[in-house]
């Protein structure tokens, strides 16, 4: 088997228990929960954790330390890819998705119960980092399984459309997380919010986890993986097989997702931190503008997927990446102090472009690998890209902006887009067009 792997076998008929609505909802609800958990941490890492979990003597240093714990989850995600990918390719998609959801859900709930630095000293940030690692571990196994659940059940000509549903979990989860923080800040003062209010979304996520488990326990195995079982094609060590037999596909997939990750975490974590610390916006003002931008994100995901099924996933992704490059060059003129309209337009355009890249991304990565190692391969490519593209993006952007100005942050995004374009050009056209 070469690293230009065979395309995904398409199911003509869904197996019993895997109705279209159930498959799409199960793939959507899981990533919605996972990204809700992930985003409440990202928001708290900017607004709450620097003051509560780190020494308060130097606010700038506390913010950087908090962002470092945010980055930690991205380094845990490849480990999650290896662990959950192994079982996903050996045992099955369904059971592995349930385990991944539990891992991240429990880690998130525990964060809401942690003592602060004032109560436990250095043990508090250590426990926070441990829980953050657990979040990353779970997400490392969640995303790939959700994408495969959708794409391996897709009928002919609709693979990108089905693969778009797990991607929709990102804007929906962000919308829920941001909306929760806005509601909390509206109904309580700062003292109550920093005392206990910030814990509510973390503990409350348990309700969403139970909903996700309920729907996922009612689905059947995907047709593509069932064929792997029937033909006795399962490999003993799926991750080792990916690394030794499909390194080219892994490299192309990792770099192909790079610009997507860089752009998203610039538009969310970095933008929130910079807007509230340097541009003078309150957290409520900026979160409302981000919420409006996320609507554009949610709209462009299905638009990109529908177009990708018509012209090819690779071609659609290349067009979207060119848009990322152009947006990077316009980063500084839009994101400036004193222009609320400009900042709102900046967020709408950036997150709208993000949706164009995110819509076909899951299907592209899944198509790079054969079914017997697809869970491991697609998950590892996605999460390695998270390390290189997202884990350091808020930290690097903060450093670049402080030293060279916002234009340097835009060049950072444009550089990532150029690398992604090269990777997409290296992907065989016949796989996606």
KEGURO-446398 format. One line per field, with one value per residue (C-alpha): x, y, z; residue number from 1; residue in three letters. Coordinates in nm, 4 decimals, always signed. Each point is the difference from the previous one (the first is absolute). Example, Ala and Ser with C-alpha at 12.3 -4.5 7.8 and 13.67 -1.06 7.14 Angstrom:
! residues 2
c1 <- +1.2300:+0.1370
c2 <- -0.4500:+0.3440
c3 <- +0.7800:-0.0660
resi <- 1:2
resn <- Ala:Ser
***
This chain:
! residues 433
c1 <- +0.0000:+0.1462:-0.0503:-0.2321:-0.2605:-0.3203:-0.3117:-0.2677:-0.2442:-0.3434:-0.3040:-0.2966:-0.2265:+0.0452:+0.0007:-0.2739:+0.0190:+0.1917:-0.2735:+0.1180:-0.1291:+0.1545:+0.3407:+0.0156:-0.1247:+0.2431:+0.2927:-0.1144:-0.0857:+0.3337:+0.2116:-0.2376:+0.0583:+0.3728:+0.0401:-0.2287:+0.2307:+0.3058:-0.1238:-0.1125:+0.3568:+0.1360:-0.2245:+0.0815:+0.3722:-0.0215:-0.2602:+0.0194:+0.2957:+0.2796:-0.1523:-0.1096:+0.2578:+0.3283:+0.1931:-0.1568:+0.3211:+0.0481:-0.3278:+0.1783:+0.2020:-0.3138:-0.1770:+0.2907:+0.0098:-0.3734:+0.0374:+0.2760:-0.2467:-0.2360:+0.2744:+0.0582:-0.3146:+0.1299:+0.3029:-0.2307:-0.2117:+0.2467:+0.0167:-0.3783:+0.0229:+0.2290:-0.2030:-0.3512:+0.1088:+0.1378:-0.3305:-0.2007:+0.1827:+0.0068:-0.3270:-0.2229:-0.1100:-0.2995:+0.1649:+0.3005:-0.2147:-0.1771:+0.3329:+0.1401:-0.3078:+0.0207:+0.3690:-0.0452:-0.3314:+0.1357:+0.3111:-0.2161:-0.2298:+0.2987:+0.1392:-0.3178:+0.0727:+0.3681:+0.1344:+0.1705:+0.3614:-0.0995:-0.1342:+0.2549:+0.2992:+0.1997:-0.2120:-0.2902:+0.1647:+0.1519:-0.3446:-0.1357:+0.2727:-0.0800:-0.3685:+0.0903:+0.2114:-0.3050:-0.2075:+0.2574:+0.0208:-0.3755:-0.0169:+0.2884:-0.2288:-0.3315:+0.0414:+0.1261:-0.2699:-0.2773:+0.1211:+0.0217:-0.3441:-0.1351:+0.2111:-0.0039:-0.3793:-0.0246:-0.1864:+0.1671:+0.0610:-0.0626:+0.3196:+0.1054:-0.3551:-0.0128:+0.3560:-0.1054:-0.2319:+0.2759:+0.1662:-0.3161:+0.0616:+0.2794:-0.2130:-0.2937:+0.2266:+0.1634:-0.3389:-0.1225:+0.3212:+0.0153:-0.3722:+0.0351:+0.2740:-0.2004:-0.3049:+0.2025:+0.1588:-0.3440:-0.1664:+0.2816:+0.2649:+0.3736:+0.0446:-0.2566:+0.1293:+0.3596:-0.1087:-0.2207:-0.1815:+0.2801:-0.0375:-0.3583:+0.0746:+0.2657:-0.2231:-0.3087:+0.1688:-0.0856:-0.3550:+0.1266:+0.2282:-0.2935:-0.1933:+0.2933:+0.0414:-0.3699:-0.0021:+0.3337:-0.0948:-0.2912:+0.2022:+0.1492:+0.3464:+0.0761:-0.0294:+0.3632:+0.1403:-0.2418:+0.1493:+0.3476:-0.1184:-0.1709:+0.3069:+0.2336:+0.2024:+0.0588:+0.3675:+0.1680:+0.1516:-0.1921:+0.2113:+0.3230:-0.1475:-0.0822:+0.3540:+0.1786:-0.2265:-0.1759:+0.2485:-0.0610:-0.3738:+0.0603:+0.2325:-0.2331:-0.3014:+0.1794:+0.1169:-0.3310:-0.1774:+0.2632:-0.1566:-0.3404:+0.1376:+0.2106:-0.2871:-0.2573:+0.2047:+0.1076:-0.3652:-0.1142:+0.2611:+0.2493:-0.2664:-0.1863:+0.3177:+0.1236:-0.3392:-0.0655:+0.3550:+0.1331:-0.2995:-0.2086:-0.3090:-0.1761:-0.0307:-0.3775:+0.0501:+0.2593:-0.1801:-0.3115:+0.2039:+0.1551:-0.3455:-0.1031:+0.3144:-0.0730:-0.3330:+0.2023:+0.2169:-0.3067:-0.1462:+0.3116:+0.0665:-0.3014:+0.0506:+0.3575:-0.1040:-0.2743:+0.2379:+0.2706:-0.2320:-0.0457:+0.3567:+0.2131:+0.1193:+0.3593:-0.0997:-0.2377:+0.2659:+0.2533:-0.2392:-0.0706:+0.3713:+0.0600:-0.2676:+0.1908:+0.3140:-0.1788:-0.1647:+0.3389:+0.1253:-0.3009:+0.0353:+0.1368:-0.2176:-0.3181:+0.1011:+0.0744:-0.1020:-0.2850:-0.1891:-0.2747:-0.1372:+0.3449:+0.0551:-0.3449:+0.0748:+0.3391:-0.1599:-0.2764:+0.2433:+0.2576:-0.2474:-0.1879:+0.3215:+0.0647:-0.3273:+0.1034:+0.3125:-0.1643:-0.2965:+0.1912:+0.2990:-0.1304:-0.0908:+0.3382:+0.1909:-0.2203:+0.0492:+0.3775:-0.0010:-0.1471:-0.2810:+0.2131:+0.2165:-0.2243:-0.0921:+0.3665:+0.1242:-0.2618:+0.0063:+0.3785:+0.0218:-0.2674:+0.1579:+0.3605:-0.1220:-0.1549:+0.3443:+0.1739:-0.2892:-0.2045:+0.1792:+0.2477:-0.2105:-0.1412:+0.3384:+0.1978:-0.2503:+0.0101:+0.3788:+0.0026:-0.2602:+0.1809:+0.3377:-0.0802:-0.3646:-0.3184:+0.1312:+0.2424:-0.2925:-0.1585:+0.3218:+0.0030:-0.3441:+0.1022:+0.3129:-0.2080:-0.2300:+0.2943:+0.1139:-0.3529:-0.0247:+0.3196:-0.1388:-0.3293:+0.1865:+0.1854:-0.3223:-0.0934:-0.2843:-0.1773:-0.0766:-0.2088:-0.1168
c2 <- +0.0000:+0.3370:+0.3234:+0.1174:-0.2255:-0.1323:+0.2080:-0.0684:-0.2787:+0.1601:-0.1586:-0.0434:-0.0893:+0.0789:-0.2956:-0.0540:+0.2610:+0.2444:+0.2157:+0.3169:+0.2242:-0.2110:-0.0145:+0.3722:+0.0943:-0.2414:+0.1455:+0.3565:-0.0289:-0.1490:+0.2694:+0.2671:-0.1283:-0.0372:+0.3493:+0.1506:-0.1466:+0.1146:+0.3559:+0.0616:-0.0790:+0.2319:+0.2837:-0.0606:-0.0185:+0.3636:+0.1417:-0.2052:-0.2338:+0.2634:+0.1590:-0.3173:-0.2697:+0.1914:+0.2564:+0.3434:+0.2056:+0.0259:-0.0080:-0.0362:-0.2958:-0.1599:+0.0301:-0.1644:-0.2844:-0.0497:-0.0124:-0.2570:-0.2335:+0.0642:-0.1209:-0.3136:-0.1692:+0.0134:-0.2032:-0.2535:-0.0359:-0.2146:-0.2348:-0.0136:-0.0698:-0.2947:-0.1447:+0.0503:-0.0472:-0.3429:-0.1134:+0.1780:-0.2004:-0.3221:-0.0096:+0.2431:+0.3592:-0.0146:-0.1234:+0.2259:+0.3085:-0.0704:-0.0344:+0.3205:+0.1960:-0.1234:+0.0889:+0.3611:+0.0409:-0.1159:+0.2174:+0.3058:-0.0595:-0.0405:+0.3395:+0.1562:-0.1530:+0.0943:+0.2178:+0.3273:+0.1155:+0.1911:-0.3241:-0.2635:+0.1932:-0.1592:-0.3176:+0.1907:+0.0784:-0.3501:-0.1588:+0.2430:-0.1093:-0.3664:+0.0501:+0.1979:-0.2944:-0.2240:+0.2330:-0.0228:-0.3771:-0.0348:+0.2439:-0.1836:-0.3005:+0.1783:+0.1950:-0.2815:-0.2405:+0.2521:+0.0791:-0.3702:-0.0670:+0.2567:-0.0624:-0.3809:+0.0115:+0.2527:-0.0858:+0.0662:+0.3638:+0.1253:-0.0869:+0.3600:+0.0895:-0.2816:+0.0775:+0.3588:-0.0879:-0.0767:+0.3243:+0.1929:-0.1015:+0.2600:+0.3132:-0.1435:-0.0887:+0.3413:+0.1706:-0.1927:+0.0599:+0.3715:+0.0414:-0.1677:+0.2406:+0.2968:-0.1154:-0.0475:+0.3444:+0.1529:-0.1547:+0.0381:+0.2507:-0.0581:-0.1151:-0.2765:-0.0939:-0.0403:-0.1651:-0.2755:+0.1045:-0.1039:-0.3585:-0.0365:-0.0804:-0.2554:-0.1902:+0.0491:-0.1664:-0.3326:+0.0373:+0.0216:-0.2998:-0.2158:+0.1072:-0.0920:-0.3387:-0.0768:+0.0564:-0.1693:-0.3164:-0.0380:-0.0051:-0.2984:-0.0491:+0.1807:-0.1983:+0.0682:-0.1359:-0.2925:-0.0966:+0.0166:-0.2444:-0.2306:-0.0142:-0.0436:+0.3047:+0.1475:+0.0688:-0.0816:+0.3456:+0.2624:+0.2971:-0.1783:-0.0848:+0.3676:+0.1089:-0.2655:-0.0545:+0.3364:+0.2685:+0.2072:+0.0108:+0.0914:+0.2873:+0.1358:-0.0191:+0.1713:+0.2953:+0.0187:+0.0808:+0.2480:+0.3252:-0.1021:-0.0414:+0.3159:+0.2143:-0.1338:+0.0533:+0.3434:+0.0931:-0.1373:-0.0195:+0.2625:+0.2430:-0.0189:+0.0524:+0.2895:+0.1645:+0.0055:+0.0871:+0.2332:+0.1388:+0.0970:-0.2162:-0.1593:-0.3780:+0.0333:+0.2316:-0.2175:-0.3284:+0.1397:+0.0921:-0.3460:-0.1557:+0.1896:-0.1210:-0.3606:+0.0264:+0.0657:-0.2996:-0.2236:+0.1239:-0.0524:-0.3585:-0.1533:+0.2322:-0.1235:-0.3653:+0.0261:+0.1630:-0.2576:-0.2856:+0.1736:+0.1038:-0.2188:+0.0308:+0.0793:+0.2817:+0.1546:-0.0166:+0.1732:+0.2858:+0.0392:-0.0017:+0.2783:+0.1962:-0.0600:+0.1401:+0.3160:+0.0437:-0.0237:+0.2931:+0.2075:-0.0982:+0.3255:+0.2548:-0.1623:-0.0960:+0.3459:+0.1956:+0.2471:-0.1606:-0.2298:-0.0425:-0.0941:-0.2534:-0.1533:-0.0270:-0.1488:-0.2741:-0.0687:-0.0298:-0.2044:-0.2484:-0.0156:-0.0955:-0.2482:-0.1756:-0.0296:-0.1931:-0.2012:-0.1324:-0.2412:-0.0591:-0.3101:-0.1766:+0.0786:-0.1466:-0.3108:-0.0646:-0.0120:-0.3316:-0.3486:-0.1162:-0.2355:+0.2891:+0.2960:+0.0811:+0.0129:+0.1768:+0.2737:+0.0667:+0.0209:+0.2348:+0.2264:+0.0101:+0.0391:+0.2999:+0.1200:-0.0059:+0.1895:+0.2253:+0.0673:-0.0842:+0.2849:+0.2358:+0.2179:+0.0121:+0.0688:+0.2593:+0.1838:+0.0106:+0.1105:+0.2714:+0.1377:+0.0074:+0.0739:+0.1062:-0.1597:-0.0115:-0.2731:-0.2096:+0.0303:-0.1121:-0.2952:-0.1048:+0.0598:-0.2128:-0.2877:+0.0337:-0.0314:-0.3223:-0.1395:+0.0822:-0.1961:-0.3016:+0.0133:+0.0143:-0.3169:-0.1930:-0.2085:+0.1716:-0.3263:-0.0573:+0.3135:+0.1274
c3 <- +0.0000:-0.0957:+0.1930:-0.2797:+0.1516:-0.1422:+0.0342:+0.2579:-0.0875:-0.0152:+0.1564:-0.2311:+0.2902:+0.3661:+0.2413:+0.2520:+0.2737:-0.2208:-0.1473:-0.1702:+0.2771:+0.2749:-0.1710:-0.0655:+0.3460:+0.1689:-0.1938:+0.0676:+0.3684:+0.0944:-0.1596:+0.1327:+0.3533:-0.0511:-0.1430:+0.2643:+0.2633:-0.1887:-0.0521:+0.3543:+0.0979:-0.2698:+0.1176:+0.3652:-0.0823:-0.1093:+0.2385:+0.3218:+0.0473:-0.0023:+0.3115:+0.1828:-0.0771:-0.0314:+0.2109:-0.0455:+0.0301:-0.3786:-0.1992:-0.3350:+0.1263:+0.1473:-0.3352:-0.1816:+0.2565:-0.0404:-0.3795:+0.0491:+0.1740:-0.2913:-0.2362:+0.2093:-0.1311:-0.3551:+0.0997:+0.1658:-0.3133:-0.2020:+0.2975:-0.0085:-0.3724:+0.0647:+0.2869:-0.1337:-0.3606:+0.0892:+0.1462:-0.2678:-0.2681:+0.2019:+0.1991:-0.1881:-0.0387:+0.2356:+0.3215:-0.0485:-0.0491:+0.3294:+0.1845:-0.1516:+0.0997:+0.3581:+0.0262:-0.0971:+0.1796:+0.3349:-0.0348:-0.0635:+0.2973:+0.2336:-0.1127:+0.1357:+0.3416:+0.0354:+0.2838:-0.0945:+0.0454:+0.3131:+0.1510:-0.1080:-0.1339:-0.2817:+0.0197:-0.1540:-0.3374:-0.0024:+0.0306:-0.2582:-0.2425:+0.0684:-0.0776:-0.3096:-0.1107:+0.0458:-0.2156:-0.2772:+0.0326:-0.0511:-0.2897:-0.1640:-0.0372:-0.0464:-0.3189:-0.2219:+0.1126:-0.0545:-0.3530:-0.0863:+0.1444:-0.2463:-0.3107:+0.0211:+0.0021:-0.2857:-0.3222:-0.3382:-0.0818:+0.3545:+0.1828:+0.0660:+0.1024:+0.2569:+0.1123:+0.0623:+0.2901:+0.2528:-0.1091:+0.0876:+0.3604:+0.0120:-0.0532:+0.1960:+0.2925:-0.0142:-0.0143:+0.3050:+0.1956:-0.0755:+0.0591:+0.3389:+0.1075:-0.1248:+0.1944:+0.3168:-0.0231:-0.0598:+0.3065:+0.2560:+0.0976:-0.0397:+0.3602:-0.0389:-0.3459:+0.1174:+0.3249:-0.1419:-0.3183:-0.2353:+0.1278:-0.1256:-0.3678:+0.0939:+0.2414:-0.2151:-0.2969:+0.1657:-0.1327:-0.3570:+0.0517:+0.1100:-0.3095:-0.2237:+0.1639:-0.0394:-0.3754:-0.0663:+0.1843:-0.2441:-0.3240:-0.1825:-0.1481:-0.3268:-0.3276:-0.0961:+0.3261:-0.0051:-0.3359:+0.1542:+0.2685:-0.2493:-0.2248:+0.2989:-0.1038:+0.3458:+0.0723:+0.3296:+0.0613:-0.2006:+0.1096:-0.0854:-0.3390:-0.0587:+0.0904:-0.2057:-0.3009:-0.0384:+0.1122:-0.3131:+0.0591:+0.3637:-0.0922:-0.2678:+0.2295:+0.2871:-0.2092:-0.1904:+0.3287:+0.1214:-0.1224:+0.1363:+0.3512:-0.0057:-0.1229:+0.2442:+0.3142:-0.1164:-0.0473:+0.3357:+0.2772:-0.1223:-0.1207:+0.3319:+0.2006:-0.2149:-0.0326:+0.3748:+0.1079:-0.2714:-0.1886:+0.3013:-0.0572:+0.2927:-0.0101:-0.0586:-0.2976:-0.1640:+0.0651:-0.1681:-0.3054:-0.0021:+0.0222:-0.3131:-0.1735:+0.0963:-0.1831:-0.3176:+0.0906:+0.0289:-0.3298:-0.2109:+0.1181:-0.1841:-0.2966:-0.0386:+0.0408:-0.2609:-0.2481:+0.0811:-0.1016:-0.3351:-0.0856:+0.2291:+0.3587:-0.0998:-0.2342:+0.2536:+0.2699:-0.2242:-0.0703:+0.3705:+0.0823:-0.2500:+0.1861:+0.3269:-0.1605:-0.1172:+0.3392:+0.1707:-0.2052:+0.1133:+0.3668:+0.1397:-0.1875:+0.1321:+0.3534:+0.1389:+0.3065:-0.0186:-0.2870:+0.1232:-0.3518:-0.1247:+0.2771:-0.0572:-0.3727:+0.0807:+0.2121:-0.2536:-0.2908:+0.1889:+0.1434:-0.3308:-0.1779:+0.2794:-0.0839:-0.3645:+0.0997:+0.2765:-0.1977:-0.2302:+0.2299:+0.1796:-0.3226:-0.1577:+0.2944:+0.0128:-0.3710:+0.0367:+0.1879:-0.0588:+0.2293:+0.2114:+0.1298:-0.0754:+0.3610:+0.1022:-0.3121:-0.0287:+0.3765:+0.0146:-0.3003:+0.1484:+0.3429:-0.1142:-0.1939:+0.3251:+0.1626:-0.2790:-0.0962:+0.3129:+0.3230:-0.0259:-0.2129:+0.2837:+0.1728:-0.3196:-0.1213:+0.3350:-0.0191:-0.3660:+0.0565:+0.3028:-0.1744:-0.3649:-0.0081:-0.1316:-0.3574:+0.1096:+0.1236:-0.3441:-0.1677:+0.2381:-0.1301:-0.3613:+0.0439:+0.1345:-0.3015:-0.2401:+0.1672:-0.0178:-0.3700:-0.0663:+0.1859:-0.1900:-0.3311:+0.1037:+0.0668:-0.3079:-0.1798:-0.0803:+0.3669:+0.0312:-0.3385
resi <- 1:2:3:4:5:6:7:8:9:10:11:12:13:14:15:16:17:18:19:20:21:22:23:24:25:26:27:28:29:30:31:32:33:34:35:36:37:38:39:40:41:42:43:44:45:46:47:48:49:50:51:52:53:54:55:56:57:58:59:60:61:62:63:64:65:66:67:68:69:70:71:72:73:74:75:76:77:78:79:80:81:82:83:84:85:86:87:88:89:90:91:92:93:94:95:96:97:98:99:100:101:102:103:104:105:106:107:108:109:110:111:112:113:114:115:116:117:118:119:120:121:122:123:124:125:126:127:128:129:130:131:132:133:134:135:136:137:138:139:140:141:142:143:144:145:146:147:148:149:150:151:152:153:154:155:156:157:158:159:160:161:162:163:164:165:166:167:168:169:170:171:172:173:174:175:176:177:178:179:180:181:182:183:184:185:186:187:188:189:190:191:192:193:194:195:196:197:198:199:200:201:202:203:204:205:206:207:208:209:210:211:212:213:214:215:216:217:218:219:220:221:222:223:224:225:226:227:228:229:230:231:232:233:234:235:236:237:238:239:240:241:242:243:244:245:246:247:248:249:250:251:252:253:254:255:256:257:258:259:260:261:262:263:264:265:266:267:268:269:270:271:272:273:274:275:276:277:278:279:280:281:282:283:284:285:286:287:288:289:290:291:292:293:294:295:296:297:298:299:300:301:302:303:304:305:306:307:308:309:310:311:312:313:314:315:316:317:318:319:320:321:322:323:324:325:326:327:328:329:330:331:332:333:334:335:336:337:338:339:340:341:342:343:344:345:346:347:348:349:350:351:352:353:354:355:356:357:358:359:360:361:362:363:364:365:366:367:368:369:370:371:372:373:374:375:376:377:378:379:380:381:382:383:384:385:386:387:388:389:390:391:392:393:394:395:396:397:398:399:400:401:402:403:404:405:406:407:408:409:410:411:412:413:414:415:416:417:418:419:420:421:422:423:424:425:426:427:428:429:430:431:432:433
resn <- Unk:Unk:Unk:Unk:Unk:Unk:Unk:Unk:Unk:Unk:Unk:Unk:Unk:Unk:Unk:Unk:Unk:Unk:Unk:Unk:Unk:Unk:Unk:Unk:Unk:Unk:Unk:Unk:Unk:Unk:Unk:Unk:Unk:Unk:Unk:Unk:Unk:Unk:Unk:Unk:Unk:Unk:Unk:Unk:Unk:Unk:Unk:Unk:Unk:Unk:Unk:Unk:Unk:Unk:Unk:Unk:Unk:Unk:Unk:Unk:Unk:Unk:Unk:Unk:Unk:Unk:Unk:Unk:Unk:Unk:Unk:Unk:Unk:Unk:Unk:Unk:Unk:Unk:Unk:Unk:Unk:Unk:Unk:Unk:Unk:Unk:Unk:Unk:Unk:Unk:Unk:Unk:Unk:Unk:Unk:Unk:Unk:Unk:Unk:Unk:Unk:Unk:Unk:Unk:Unk:Unk:Unk:Unk:Unk:Unk:Unk:Unk:Unk:Unk:Unk:Unk:Unk:Unk:Unk:Unk:Unk:Unk:Unk:Unk:Unk:Unk:Unk:Unk:Unk:Unk:Unk:Unk:Unk:Unk:Unk:Unk:Unk:Unk:Unk:Unk:Unk:Unk:Unk:Unk:Unk:Unk:Unk:Unk:Unk:Unk:Unk:Unk:Unk:Unk:Unk:Unk:Unk:Unk:Unk:Unk:Unk:Unk:Unk:Unk:Unk:Unk:Unk:Unk:Unk:Unk:Unk:Unk:Unk:Unk:Unk:Unk:Unk:Unk:Unk:Unk:Unk:Unk:Unk:Unk:Unk:Unk:Unk:Unk:Unk:Unk:Unk:Unk:Unk:Unk:Unk:Unk:Unk:Unk:Unk:Unk:Unk:Unk:Unk:Unk:Unk:Unk:Unk:Unk:Unk:Unk:Unk:Unk:Unk:Unk:Unk:Unk:Unk:Unk:Unk:Unk:Unk:Unk:Unk:Unk:Unk:Unk:Unk:Unk:Unk:Unk:Unk:Unk:Unk:Unk:Unk:Unk:Unk:Unk:Unk:Unk:Unk:Unk:Unk:Unk:Unk:Unk:Unk:Unk:Unk:Unk:Unk:Unk:Unk:Unk:Unk:Unk:Unk:Unk:Unk:Unk:Unk:Unk:Unk:Unk:Unk:Unk:Unk:Unk:Unk:Unk:Unk:Unk:Unk:Unk:Unk:Unk:Unk:Unk:Unk:Unk:Unk:Unk:Unk:Unk:Unk:Unk:Unk:Unk:Unk:Unk:Unk:Unk:Unk:Unk:Unk:Unk:Unk:Unk:Unk:Unk:Unk:Unk:Unk:Unk:Unk:Unk:Unk:Unk:Unk:Unk:Unk:Unk:Unk:Unk:Unk:Unk:Unk:Unk:Unk:Unk:Unk:Unk:Unk:Unk:Unk:Unk:Unk:Unk:Unk:Unk:Unk:Unk:Unk:Unk:Unk:Unk:Unk:Unk:Unk:Unk:Unk:Unk:Unk:Unk:Unk:Unk:Unk:Unk:Unk:Unk:Unk:Unk:Unk:Unk:Unk:Unk:Unk:Unk:Unk:Unk:Unk:Unk:Unk:Unk:Unk:Unk:Unk:Unk:Unk:Unk:Unk:Unk:Unk:Unk:Unk:Unk:Unk:Unk:Unk:Unk:Unk:Unk:Unk:Unk:Unk:Unk:Unk:Unk:Unk:Unk:Unk:Unk:Unk:Unk:Unk:Unk:Unk:Unk:Unk:Unk:Unk:Unk:Unk:Unk:Unk:Unk:Unk:Unk:Unk:Unk:Unk:Unk:Unk:Unk:Unk:Unk:Unk:Unk:Unk:Unk:Unk:Unk:Unk:Unk:Unk:Unk:Unk:Unk:Unk:Unk:Unk:Unk:Unk
***
